[in-house]
C-alpha cells in the first residue's frame, strides 16, 4: 500500500499575512499543519497523530 498525501492549501493574503493549511496523511502518521506567515515572522502549528492520541489518553484519565 502506498502513502498518499491530501493537501488542502488555503492561501489567504490579508495585509501581508499568508495562511496555509496542509493536511498530510500517510501510513505512519498524519500531520495537520497551520502556517501563518506574517512577512517578518512565521508561526507554525503542527498536530501529529501520536501527540493527539497522547492528549486523548490524558483527557480520558
C-alpha positions in Angstrom: 0.0 0.0 0.0 1.4 3.4 -0.9 1.3 6.5 1.1 -0.9 9.2 0.0 -1.0 12.9 0.7 -4.1 15.0 0.8 -3.0 18.6 0.7 -5.5 21.3 1.4 -3.8 24.6 0.8 -5.6 27.7 1.6 -3.6 30.9 0.9 -5.3 33.9 2.4 -3.4 37.2 1.9 -4.6 39.9 4.2 -2.3 42.9 4.5 0.8 40.7 4.1 -0.5 37.8 6.1 -0.4 34.4 4.4 -2.4 31.5 5.9 -1.7 28.0 4.7 -3.5 24.8 5.9 -1.9 21.5 5.0 -3.3 18.0 5.8 -0.7 15.3 5.1 -1.9 11.8 5.6 0.4 8.8 5.3 0.5 5.2 6.6 2.5 6.0 9.7 1.3 9.4 10.8 -0.9 12.2 9.8 0.1 15.9 10.2 -2.2 18.9 10.4 -0.1 22.0 9.8 -1.3 25.5 10.0 1.3 28.0 8.9 0.9 31.7 9.5 3.4 33.8 7.6 3.3 37.4 8.5 6.2 38.7 6.5 9.0 39.1 9.1 7.7 36.4 11.5 6.3 33.0 10.9 4.3 30.7 13.2 3.8 27.0 12.5 1.4 24.8 14.4 1.6 21.1 13.9 -0.5 18.3 15.3 0.7 14.8 14.8 -1.4 11.8 15.3 0.7 10.3 18.1 0.6 13.6 20.0 -3.2 13.7 19.6 -3.5 10.2 20.8 -1.5 11.1 23.9 -3.7 14.0 24.6 -6.8 11.9 24.3 -5.3 9.4 26.7 -4.5 12.1 29.2 -8.0 13.6 28.9 -9.7 10.3 29.4 -8.0 9.7 32.8 
